[in-house]
């Protein structure tokens, strides 16, 4: 892997963690929304599905 690919993957992981943390925090502050852990896992799962589709559409060499 090139350095650019590794940097992009690292940034993607950091963004996913940031978004998941924000969702968990909001749900934690508003307990009526749902369980914080499940909301975080659902967010990570949804983002992973989007990344999988993007990578699959991009094709490989």
N, CA, C and O of each residue as an XYZ file, in Angstrom:
244
protein
N       0.833     -1.177      0.000
C       0.000      0.000      0.000
C       0.880      1.243      0.000
O       1.948      1.292      0.610
N       0.394      2.211     -0.692
C       1.143      3.457     -0.719
C       0.874      4.268      0.558
O      -0.067      3.994      1.302
N       1.699      5.234      0.779
C       1.545      6.085      1.955
C       0.239      6.863      1.902
O      -0.399      7.077      2.933
N      -0.156      7.282      0.722
C      -1.405      8.034      0.578
C      -2.615      7.180      0.964
O      -3.533      7.663      1.627
N      -2.613      5.936      0.555
C      -3.719      5.033      0.895
C      -3.779      4.823      2.408
O      -4.859      4.844      2.997
N      -2.634      4.622      3.027
C      -2.611      4.438      4.475
C      -3.106      5.687      5.202
O      -3.806      5.581      6.209
N      -2.750      6.855      4.703
C      -3.204      8.102      5.307
C      -4.720      8.260      5.170
O      -5.391      8.674      6.114
N      -5.246      7.936      4.015
C      -6.688      8.033      3.792
C      -7.434      7.059      4.698
O      -8.469      7.413      5.263
N      -6.925      5.843      4.841
C      -7.563      4.856      5.720
C      -7.523      5.340      7.168
O      -8.512      5.212      7.888
N      -6.404      5.887      7.595
C      -6.294      6.403      8.954
C      -7.288      7.541      9.198
O      -7.952      7.575     10.234
N      -7.389      8.458      8.257
C      -8.341      9.561      8.396
C      -9.778      9.061      8.401
O     -10.611      9.574      9.148
N     -10.070      8.077      7.585
C     -11.421      7.502      7.550
C     -11.775      6.863      8.887
O     -12.889      7.030      9.383
N     -10.836      6.140      9.466
C     -11.076      5.511     10.771
C     -11.308      6.583     11.836
O     -12.202      6.442     12.671
N     -10.520      7.641     11.812
C     -10.690      8.711     12.790
C     -12.041      9.409     12.645
O     -12.680      9.739     13.645
N     -12.475      9.632     11.420
C     -13.776     10.274     11.194
C     -14.909      9.369     11.667
O     -15.863      9.846     12.282
N     -14.816      8.089     11.393
C     -15.850      7.148     11.838
C     -15.920      7.127     13.363
O     -17.011      7.134     13.934
N     -14.770      7.102     14.022
C     -14.753      7.124     15.482
C     -15.338      8.422     16.033
O     -16.047      8.410     17.039
N     -15.042      9.529     15.379
C     -15.571     10.820     15.814
C     -17.095     10.862     15.694
O     -17.781     11.320     16.608
N     -17.615     10.390     14.578
C     -19.068     10.387     14.366
C     -19.753      9.440     15.350
O     -20.786      9.782     15.926
N     -19.181      8.259     15.541
C     -19.769      7.299     16.482
C     -19.746      7.852     17.901
O     -20.707      7.676     18.651
N     -18.669      8.510     18.270
C     -18.584      9.110     19.607
C     -19.617     10.216     19.783
O     -20.223     10.342     20.847
N     -19.814     11.009     18.749
C     -20.816     12.073     18.825
C     -22.215     11.495     19.002
O     -23.009     12.017     19.785
N     -22.519     10.427     18.283
C     -23.839      9.800     18.413
C     -24.022      9.226     19.812
O     -25.083      9.387     20.416
N     -22.998      8.559     20.329
C     -23.084      7.990     21.676
C     -23.268      9.096     22.708
O     -24.045      8.939     23.650
N     -22.564     10.208     22.542
C     -22.686     11.321     23.483
C     -24.096     11.914     23.471
O     -24.680     12.168     24.524
N     -24.631     12.127     22.281
C     -25.980     12.699     22.176
C     -27.007     11.758     22.789
O     -27.910     12.203     23.498
N     -26.880     10.483     22.527
C     -27.831      9.515     23.079
C     -27.665      9.422     24.598
O     -28.641      9.242     25.326
N     -26.426      9.547     25.065
C     -26.186      9.510     26.508
C     -26.818     10.719     27.198
O     -27.343     10.599     28.305
N     -26.767     11.875     26.551
C     -27.337     13.084     27.134
C     -28.867     13.081     27.060
O     -29.533     13.720     27.874
N     -29.407     12.373     26.100
C     -30.868     12.262     25.944
C     -31.252     10.786     26.057
O     -31.401     10.116     25.036
N     -31.412     10.271     27.268
C     -31.678      8.832     27.451
C     -32.934      8.342     26.739
O     -33.072      7.148     26.474
N     -33.827      9.237     26.435
C     -35.059      8.804     25.785
C     -34.823      8.330     24.352
O     -35.682      7.672     23.764
N     -33.664      8.663     23.791
C     -33.399      8.277     22.397
C     -33.174      6.770     22.262
O     -33.748      6.138     21.375
N     -32.348      6.192     23.131
C     -32.096      4.752     23.077
C     -30.867      4.431     23.908
O     -30.360      5.285     24.636
N     -30.400      3.223     23.801
C     -29.189      2.813     24.517
C     -27.951      3.338     23.784
O     -27.826      3.134     22.577
N     -27.047      4.001     24.480
C     -25.879      4.607     23.827
C     -24.994      3.612     23.072
O     -24.518      3.901     21.975
N     -24.784      2.461     23.659
C     -23.891      1.489     23.018
C     -24.490      0.993     21.707
O     -23.778      0.866     20.710
N     -25.773      0.717     21.700
C     -26.411      0.240     20.472
C     -26.423      1.314     19.399
O     -26.263      1.016     18.216
N     -26.611      2.569     19.808
C     -26.581      3.661     18.830
C     -25.198      3.787     18.210
O     -25.075      3.999     17.004
N     -24.167      3.658     19.018
C     -22.804      3.718     18.499
C     -22.502      2.572     17.552
O     -21.898      2.769     16.497
N     -22.921      1.377     17.931
C     -22.687      0.226     17.061
C     -23.467      0.341     15.752
O     -22.964     -0.032     14.692
N     -24.673      0.850     15.824
C     -25.462      1.029     14.609
C     -24.815      2.065     13.692
O     -24.813      1.904     12.472
N     -24.267      3.122     14.280
C     -23.587      4.141     13.478
C     -22.356      3.561     12.788
O     -22.147      3.774     11.594
N     -21.553      2.834     13.540
C     -20.358      2.221     12.960
C     -20.746      1.230     11.866
O     -20.103      1.182     10.817
N     -21.779      0.451     12.101
C     -22.234     -0.505     11.091
C     -22.716      0.170      9.819
O     -22.417     -0.283      8.714
N     -23.467      1.262      9.979
C     -23.950      1.985      8.802
C     -22.803      2.618      8.022
O     -22.783      2.561      6.792
N     -21.854      3.217      8.722
C     -20.704      3.811      8.038
C     -19.841      2.741      7.368
O     -19.307      2.967      6.282
N     -19.704      1.584      8.007
C     -18.947      0.489      7.402
C     -19.630      0.001      6.120
O     -18.957     -0.338      5.146
N     -20.955     -0.034      6.122
C     -21.678     -0.446      4.917
C     -21.466      0.554      3.783
O     -21.285      0.162      2.630
N     -21.487      1.833      4.111
C     -21.260      2.853      3.081
C     -19.849      2.750      2.519
O     -19.652      2.837      1.307
N     -18.866      2.566      3.397
C     -17.480      2.433      2.936
C     -17.323      1.192      2.061
O     -16.608      1.228      1.060
N     -17.982      0.103      2.430
C     -17.903     -1.126      1.636
C     -18.465     -0.891      0.234
O     -17.884     -1.345     -0.752
N     -19.577     -0.192      0.145
C     -20.177      0.091     -1.159
C     -19.255      0.986     -1.992
O     -19.089      0.768     -3.192
N     -18.660      1.991     -1.350
C     -17.761      2.903     -2.072
C     -16.539      2.164     -2.580
O     -16.132      2.348     -3.727
N     -15.953      1.334     -1.739
C     -14.773      0.571     -2.142
C     -15.136     -0.425     -3.239
O     -14.369     -0.613     -4.183
N     -16.299     -1.064     -3.121
C     -16.732     -2.005     -4.146
C     -17.008     -1.325     -5.478
O     -16.721     -1.883     -6.536
N     -17.566     -0.116     -5.425
C     -17.849      0.621     -6.657
C     -16.568      1.134     -7.292
O     -16.483      1.274     -8.512
N     -15.566      1.414     -6.452
C     -14.288      1.902     -6.981
C     -13.526      0.831     -7.739
O     -12.707      1.140     -8.605
N     -13.792     -0.417     -7.419
C     -13.121     -1.505     -8.101
C     -11.710     -1.692     -7.613
O     -11.167     -0.835     -6.915
N     -11.123     -2.787     -7.967
C      -9.742     -3.085     -7.580
C      -8.876     -3.254     -8.806
O      -9.349     -3.281     -9.943
N      -7.607     -3.364     -8.535
C      -6.688     -3.569     -9.667
C      -6.461     -5.012     -9.920
O      -5.717     -5.370    -10.833
